Amino acid sequence: MTTTPHPTPTAGEGALAGLRVLDVSTLFAGPMAAMHLGDLGAEVIKIEHPRRPDPSRGHGPAKDGHGLWWKTLGRNKRTVTLDLSQPAGQDVLVRLAATADVLIENFRPDTLERWDLGYERLSAANPGLVLARVTGFGQIGPSRRRPGFGTLAEAMSGFASLTGEPDGPPTLPPFGLADGVASLAVAYAVMAALHARTRTGLGQVVDLAIVEPMLAMLGPQITRWDQLGSIQPRTGNRSANNAPRNTYQTSDGAWVAVSTSALSIAERVMRLVGRPDVIDEPWFATGSGRAAHADDLDASVAAWIRARTREEVIAAFDEAEAAVAPIYDARDIVADPQLNALGTIQYVDDEDLGRIAMQGPLFRMSRDNAPTRFTGRAPGADTDSVLGALGLSAEEIASLRAEGVL
């Protein structure tokens, strides 16, 4: 039997070329969703307050006064300043929305309506517009106006209660996990709404609460409570569903992670570490049975790994076709040959810092990949060109700037 080789991915304008996205959101979930769309070739216009730009510009480490997080989060986005609390700024946004396919915002509920920028007005200017509204708790309900950040979603989704050692406190992630998960859900919802528009010609409102996508990622904890009345406990790096599954230190001080979700993998691991005797035990045949004997299995795996270097452990597991991975930090990630083969790390020329490395788009396509056109730009760098293309004269733009609208 012959197989057709997978075509080599090629770079072009991108699968979403021709799509215009207005990013009126701040911090992470909304802006990251717009970044994902821009990675696929969409034209993204980032709109920020002229005197209070997106706070993400100041988050995290910086070099020479330039926030490094923004360089990635703001990639492929043209930047425009606009005060939406002023009527003149509202009029400009409506004119921009008339040219756009998508608008992403994350103000507290009722803020757009207070500014006379609700969907009724926006859709009157553009019936095909998709408005994605991203908040902590959604547009309806008793908590809708509460400040909502990813940390709160990580707490309320059940994630923190499941994370950490059994005798330790609930644990939060050291990065914006809930925002990142929500950003994927926003991009997915936007594309679903755009697909629906191909049938109806009409846009619609997407209402996404950051807590919901995070909740959706956490397995059957709700069904377990509903059907069994039990709460999933914290198990540290172990799993209640299979064993051995943990992190283990090697003789050279490195760490590796082992997973044995499949019975065949569990058998290979235990043969490799010199414990074939457990494979014929009745309890070994099920993941839950192995989990009940995790102390014994972990001790054998840990002792075997502790006697070898990371390189030796990886090589032996690979030869045995067992599942292991080194626990990486950024230094390891950029050097990994597999990730380099995939092009996972991209190097982009930045006008402030020169050539910089960052993680690239989430996947490759056989056609219609889009290169990163530029990294995060200064606030308002494209205000004049974007508004000029909208039909505003240089005099009108200067007047709006003098009034503090831009």
Secondary structure as GFF3:
##gff-version 3
##sequence-region A 1 406
A	DSSP	beta_strand	20	23	.	.	.	ID=ss1
A	DSSP	alpha_helix	29	39	.	.	.	ID=ss2
A	DSSP	beta_strand	43	48	.	.	.	ID=ss3
A	DSSP	three_ten_helix	55	58	.	.	.	ID=ss4
A	DSSP	beta_strand	62	63	.	.	.	ID=ss5
A	DSSP	beta_strand	66	67	.	.	.	ID=ss6
A	DSSP	alpha_helix	68	73	.	.	.	ID=ss7
A	DSSP	beta_strand	77	81	.	.	.	ID=ss8
A	DSSP	alpha_helix	87	97	.	.	.	ID=ss9
A	DSSP	beta_strand	102	105	.	.	.	ID=ss10
A	DSSP	alpha_helix	111	114	.	.	.	ID=ss11
A	DSSP	alpha_helix	119	125	.	.	.	ID=ss12
A	DSSP	beta_strand	130	135	.	.	.	ID=ss13
A	DSSP	alpha_helix	150	156	.	.	.	ID=ss14
A	DSSP	alpha_helix	159	162	.	.	.	ID=ss15
A	DSSP	alpha_helix	177	200	.	.	.	ID=ss16
A	DSSP	beta_strand	205	209	.	.	.	ID=ss17
A	DSSP	alpha_helix	211	216	.	.	.	ID=ss18
A	DSSP	alpha_helix	221	228	.	.	.	ID=ss19
A	DSSP	beta_strand	246	249	.	.	.	ID=ss20
A	DSSP	beta_strand	255	258	.	.	.	ID=ss21
A	DSSP	alpha_helix	263	272	.	.	.	ID=ss22
A	DSSP	three_ten_helix	276	280	.	.	.	ID=ss23
A	DSSP	three_ten_helix	282	285	.	.	.	ID=ss24
A	DSSP	alpha_helix	287	292	.	.	.	ID=ss25
A	DSSP	alpha_helix	294	306	.	.	.	ID=ss26
A	DSSP	alpha_helix	310	320	.	.	.	ID=ss27
A	DSSP	beta_strand	324	326	.	.	.	ID=ss28
A	DSSP	alpha_helix	330	335	.	.	.	ID=ss29
A	DSSP	alpha_helix	337	342	.	.	.	ID=ss30
A	DSSP	beta_strand	345	350	.	.	.	ID=ss31
A	DSSP	beta_strand	354	359	.	.	.	ID=ss32
A	DSSP	alpha_helix	383	389	.	.	.	ID=ss33
A	DSSP	alpha_helix	394	402	.	.	.	ID=ss34
###
